[in-house]
């Protein structure tokens, strides 16, 4: 193959690659285009989730009131245990309702998609950790037993999950520092 023909072939490959990866709008066209404003949209599913969490919290509150009023025939320890479970469930559903409202109305209004996505992920992680703490406090009456049990479990899991945990910490670092961008 001649050097001239090879040069033409390489040039055509470069042009095809540029066409495949190029943005259809040039920078000049983007500069002329008016900037679109971010509009907050409330989705139906967000409303349904919020209403569902609030209804479940209201239902558990009603159950707690009924238990306090009418179930005196239950043993005292059993009644206390049932009340603790109902209060824990009530607290979890209240937390989910508040978290959903915060996520929809505060985080959902952030115009930057990347920041909104990262903040949603971190916020959901915080909510899950808080719910786990509430569940542990409801299940274990004595915190000492819960702490010892969690210590042993975390020791075992720490050795077993060293690599995934380091990857998770790296993910948090990447989210915080944002060296890579979506899109």
CORKA-V645846 format. One line per field, one symbol per residue. ss: DSSP state (H for helix, E for strand, - for the rest). A space follows every 10 residues. Layout:
BEGIN
ss: ???
END
This chain:
BEGIN
ss: --HHHHHHHH HHHHHHHHHH H-----HHHH HH-------- ---HHHHHHH HHHHHHHHHH HHHHHHHHHH -----HHHHH HHHHHHHHHH HHHHHHHHHH HHHHH-HHH- --HHHHHHHH HHHHHHHHHH HHHHHHHHH- --HHHHHHHH HHHHHHHHHH -HHHHHHHHH HHHHHHH--- ---
END
